[in-house]
């Protein structure tokens, strides 16, 4: 470049000719440009724009086209340190100190080119492309002639002048070989200089000047929650070019190219792909996005199609392709483009929310082009509960007869195979269902030939082919209100079509929620009986939207493929067996995507559907005792709406933006934008962080790491080295296959606190405390303990029976009360064979929530930490008191007795002693201890998912559970209950002293 003067953006001085006066620019500049760029021959002006690594590479592109195509390039790599011999025809933009992403650099170059030149077409051109004339399509005058840039540019201009396309690209050998549909198109038009535009590479696209505002700036920039600034943005929505412009979207066959970078021709390893802002990225390359990697964004774009079965882009078939034709009109006006969009796409769809061209139309004008026709598909599931199905079917028929909707209703009945039933019983069920529903023309009945189970039946039941079909999924123990169809129609019309809810609206619930399964608590919303928004999935009656359901199926299939249990932080639903529950997947998916469901809130808690909670796949016989059934019914059986018709009750539904919004944990927030969708947070229960403290026995580090890194529930290890000896070699801990951090905390008095301090490096909420005094227990036992903690007991401390201990509140004549500690694990041997109990679990091996690390460091506990500094044994006891005080519950104890470890030999189990450390009483808080006693000791099994204890399985109380064993029979042969406290208050009190407290009292 002759001079290095730059504008604020680093623009070269090539712009000086158009910085003269407006008059000279109008009379001289434009006339000169027309003459320079060939308008005297009435051929179109084609302007090059692109992102280039250097100005030299941009010059090479310009020269490749015989200096016939003016251009502007954004230089993202080197500084502008070379001369530019083509200042009037070629400009550079550089942003010192930063490198703009692909879409921003290209948009900057486009805007500058349109200011400088009278472009009829803008040609986005990568700097690694080499173009040539296709030998098989040479014109007679070109045969045998050397290829020149002038001839190449001339052929391009001639083709554009004839066809006047809205959008064009070039033949792409990689795509033709990779996609069968593209290969078929190539064969069908192999002898034509142009062909229909199917799939194309993203670095070489030609746009008519009239459609630039439709494509630039490139999406996505937040539409649907997706943000892409690299080749994704230059690529995806253009795939609809064939559907949008038909015969005016062309592939130029007569000019071919080769390029040096092509991710579509590579198999990208999964560990090289990351996800951010909704899109898959390959961060190590400047071209990080590619079409095949981004099913979620593709699905989002497709959700606006009128016909989701439409083929386009890579999938465009020969049958659907429209042959190119020369355009006779004068350009492509915004009204013309809107009309073309409306033929195949919803112009008010979120994917077009930031479209510059369409922004000149009012929202009302765009909505008027949107179709509001839709249908409802009812999908009914049953297996062997014929009475339940008859009740459901009768309620559906009543609604169809008395309060039908105005939209079409289609009904699918899916009957699963009962593997336990006799053939005659299955035949009776089949005959009964056909008798009830078989005569209706809108009904399809499918009888499974093998046992699928409810989860698979639901997930395979609906794969919507249209964006105007909504599904209502109903299990056979559901009953619906006579108004449920009218309500469904009214809600879809209001919130999908009237208020244009975006992709985060997953469904509209028919069921009125009164009990929150995440919290295990009753909930209510007081909002004047208006609908409300909740980040809570619903399986007992809901209207599901087609596109969120499609995306959910894609995601669920991937999770199931790798056996991932879709748990989420701090919920009581984690104990559900993901092998049977599709709803458990929906919980996690909604959190990841910020999804929500609109719930009814009718007077009197009335609902459009109710659940009779009958025995079946996910509600087993054991739960249906008389006492339990009454409690279950109070939670889940709700009254059906029998009042005014939906037309009257919902004729003026409030707008979407005025509805109250609640999180999954029933916390009220200002809007759905506040839903936490950070994937890192959602994954905080995926694994556990092990805090490994090495203090007195450094030789245990290697065996501890070797053993516990094999536990699949551990995803990170922090080693705290509290030893006055040389650090271990890094090979001991840096090749474990999971993230590991070594921290030398020293040996001072304060070092004991280091493993209980909150640290930003900690990745997970599940904390496993391990010390060099820990026994090496089987993986199945620790994985069971982790599953129990995550399942519903995450607010409590989970430990092991051989580390369980007790305390006792005893009156003291001086202070009024003191607390004693028993250093012995209670078992049948020292309880005369009776039921054991515990109020503490020690932390050589224990599980607790990360939030207690925050509590540990609170100023109010400074005196406690001082005592811990003087006596490290106090840390165990204080942590137990802290957890009990916060949770109000006792510890959870896992019993790893050898007889209970199914499928393991004695050689696989290593036991340590029960442990008898003196002292400890001085560590406990004065006054009434917050510690709680539990008798709930859980036994692990090899199939962990077969039983994960819940809140109702964990019993605890503030006093020693003397009554538990004594109400069965006495402890000793004399018939006395030895644990009567009034017989052993003090050391000198007459009467026997219980063995498990004797050491504390001595």
PyMOL commands that set and color helices and strands:
alter all, ss='L'
color gray80, all
select helices_A, chain A and resi 13-19+22-36+39-41+55-64+102-116+135-137+140-142+149-163+173-178+180-188+209-215+223-225+237-248+263-265+270-272+291-293+295-302+313-315+334-344+350-352+358-360+363-368+386-402+423-437+453-459+484-498+546-561+572-575+582-593+603-605+621-623+626-636+646-649+656-658+672-674+679-685+700-708+730-732+749-756+779-791+801-803+828-830+851-856+859-870+874-887+898-900+906-908+921-923+944-946+951-953+962-966+981-983+995-1001
alter helices_A, ss='H'
color red, helices_A
select strands_A, chain A and resi 46-52+71-75+90-93+121-125+129-133+167-170+194-196+204-208+249-252+255-259+274-276+279-281+375-382+408-415+443-447+469-475+478-480+505-509+515-516+521-522+532-534+542-544+596-599+609-611+661-662+668-669+688-694+714-721+739-744+766-771+798-800+804-810+818-822+840-841+845-849+892-895+933-934+937-939+956-957
alter strands_A, ss='S'
color yellow, strands_A
deselect
rebuild
show_as cartoon
